[in-house]
Amino acid sequence: MRVAAKHPLGRIARPEEVASVIAFALSPEASYVAGTTIRVTDAA
C-alpha cells in the first residue's frame, strides 16, 4: 500500500507546506513557543 493512500487526504505533505511550518518556527512570531512538538499533519 502506498504511504499516501494511508492518509485521510490521500497524499503526503508538499515541501512548501512543511517549509511554512519551519519558517514559522524560526520566526519572531514563534518566540513564545517552547518545549513542544509541532506536528505537520493532514488535520484529520
Backbone as CSV, one residue per row, in Angstrom:
resi,resn,N_x,N_y,N_z,CA_x,CA_y,CA_z,C_x,C_y,C_z
1,MET,0.843,-1.190,0.000,0.000,0.000,0.000,0.887,1.251,0.000
2,ARG,0.576,2.184,-0.833,1.347,3.421,-0.893,1.167,4.212,0.403
3,VAL,2.218,4.903,0.812,2.168,5.704,2.038,1.067,6.746,1.938
4,ALA,0.975,7.431,0.812,-0.025,8.480,0.642,-1.444,7.933,0.803
5,ALA,-1.680,6.725,0.391,-3.016,6.146,0.482,-3.464,5.941,1.927
6,LYS,-2.534,5.902,2.858,-2.865,5.715,4.272,-3.340,6.999,4.937
7,HIS,-3.165,8.143,4.301,-3.519,9.432,4.880,-4.922,9.841,4.448
8,PRO,-5.700,10.442,5.350,-7.061,10.855,5.006,-7.136,11.771,3.783
9,LEU,-6.127,12.608,3.556,-6.152,13.478,2.385,-5.691,12.766,1.127
10,GLY,-5.165,11.557,1.279,-4.731,10.780,0.139,-3.409,11.218,-0.456
11,ARG,-2.656,12.008,0.282,-1.353,12.471,-0.198,-0.484,12.829,0.999
12,ILE,0.806,12.913,0.767,1.704,13.388,1.809,1.878,14.895,1.635
13,ALA,2.418,15.536,2.634,2.590,16.992,2.595,3.557,17.395,1.486
14,ARG,3.245,18.515,0.851,4.144,19.080,-0.155,5.279,19.800,0.567
15,PRO,6.446,19.891,-0.049,7.582,20.554,0.587,7.270,21.965,1.070
16,GLU,6.497,22.731,0.310,6.175,24.100,0.728,5.261,24.137,1.950
17,GLU,4.465,23.092,2.151,3.631,23.022,3.349,4.491,22.798,4.584
18,VAL,5.476,21.934,4.470,6.389,21.690,5.586,7.276,22.911,5.802
19,ALA,7.721,23.529,4.719,8.587,24.705,4.822,7.895,25.850,5.544
20,SER,6.604,26.015,5.352,5.902,27.107,6.026,5.883,26.904,7.543
21,VAL,5.805,25.670,7.986,5.856,25.385,9.422,7.256,25.670,9.964
22,ILE,8.267,25.290,9.214,9.651,25.559,9.621,9.900,27.058,9.670
23,ALA,9.398,27.787,8.674,9.561,29.245,8.653,8.902,29.877,9.872
24,PHE,7.716,29.387,10.238,7.062,29.901,11.439,7.904,29.628,12.680
25,ALA,8.399,28.406,12.809,9.171,28.030,13.998,10.429,28.882,14.155
26,LEU,10.970,29.355,13.052,12.178,30.180,13.093,11.883,31.675,13.158
27,SER,10.627,32.044,13.111,10.247,33.451,13.052,10.058,34.058,14.441
28,PRO,10.036,35.372,14.522,9.764,36.047,15.797,8.382,35.705,16.352
29,GLU,7.425,35.376,15.482,6.081,35.032,15.953,6.077,33.776,16.826
30,ALA,7.087,32.946,16.689,7.170,31.717,17.472,8.053,31.882,18.708
31,SER,8.367,33.106,19.063,9.294,33.336,20.178,8.770,32.816,21.521
32,TYR,7.464,32.648,21.662,6.902,32.170,22.917,6.607,30.678,22.880
33,VAL,6.900,30.019,21.783,6.697,28.580,21.644,7.960,27.880,22.137
34,ALA,7.798,27.037,23.143,8.961,26.338,23.697,8.526,24.978,24.223
35,GLY,9.417,24.020,24.105,9.187,22.704,24.689,7.992,21.970,24.118
36,THR,7.772,22.089,22.839,6.643,21.399,22.236,7.043,20.808,20.899
37,THR,6.234,19.922,20.412,6.405,19.348,19.095,5.340,19.929,18.182
38,ILE,5.766,20.462,17.055,4.802,20.963,16.079,4.674,19.888,15.012
39,ARG,3.505,19.303,14.955,3.270,18.218,14.006,2.671,18.763,12.729
40,VAL,3.245,18.410,11.613,2.683,18.753,10.318,1.824,17.558,9.916
41,THR,0.515,17.710,10.041,-0.393,16.599,9.784,-1.440,17.003,8.764
42,ASP,-2.271,16.069,8.441,-3.336,16.314,7.485,-4.581,16.911,8.130
43,ALA,-4.495,17.238,9.414,-5.577,17.888,10.163,-6.871,17.087,10.164
44,ALA,-6.777,15.804,10.015,-7.988,14.977,10.037,-8.140,14.329,11.387
